Amino acid sequence: MVKYRVIVDRIACVSCGVAPAVCPKVFEIGSDNQKNKVVNEYSLELNEAVSIGIIPEELYECAKAAAEACPVGAIKIEEVKE
């Protein structure tokens, strides 16, 4: 099964809320700094600068739509090679 790494640049994020609106199963606004982050279920790393998570293949299209909707390009998605 293919998995994907989701990387949110929380420094570039402008907290517009579009990613959580487009794909709430993967993204939410963090209570720590009001910046976008990967939801806890899929989160691997979280700090003020970055949020990194691994999502299953069935959430790829949703996450991709959110990344494309991000006005500052703060979300990157890459396939995890196993």
N, C-alpha and C positions, 0 to 999 in steps of 0.2 A: 504494500500500500504506500502510495506517495504521500509525503508530508512536506509542509512548507514552513520556512522560517519567515516570520513577520518582524520587521524592525521599524520601530517608530522613533524618529528623531524628535525628542521632546523639546530640544532647544529651538528647532525650526518651527515646531507646532505653534499655531496662533490661537488654539482653543476655540475654533469655530464650531465644533460639534458635528461636522458633516460625517466623519467616519463612523462614530457611534450611531448616527441616524441612519446611515446606509447599511451598516453591518453590526448590529448590537450583539451578535453572538461572538464577535471577535474583539470589538473595541468598546471602550468606555472612557469617560473623563475621570482622571485620577483625583482622589480626594487630597492627595499630597500637594500638588501644585496646579491643579485644574487643567492639566495637559492630557492629551490623548494617551491611552495605554492599552496594552493587550489585557483582556479580562483574565482574572486569576486562574481560571481553569486551564488556560493554555500558556500562562506566563512562565518564563525561565529566568528572566533578569529584569529588574526594575530599579531605576534610580532617576535622579532629576534630568539626566541627559538622554537616556534611552530606555525603551521598553522592548524586550525581545520575547517572542513566544514561538511555539511550534503548533501549527494547526493541521488537522486532517484534511485530506483531499476534498471532502465534500464541502468544506468552507472556503475553498480557494476562490471560487467565482465571486462570492460575497466580499471577501477581503480585497480582491482585485478591484472590484467596483468602488470600494471605499478608498483605496489607494489612488485610483484614477480621479476620484472626486476631490481629493485633498488639494486645496488651492495653492499650497506651498510645497507640494511634493515631499512631505515629511514621512511618507510610508513606503517602505521597500518590501518586496516579497521575493523570496528565492526558493527554489526547490532544494530540499535536503537530500544530498547524495548519501546513500547507505551502503 
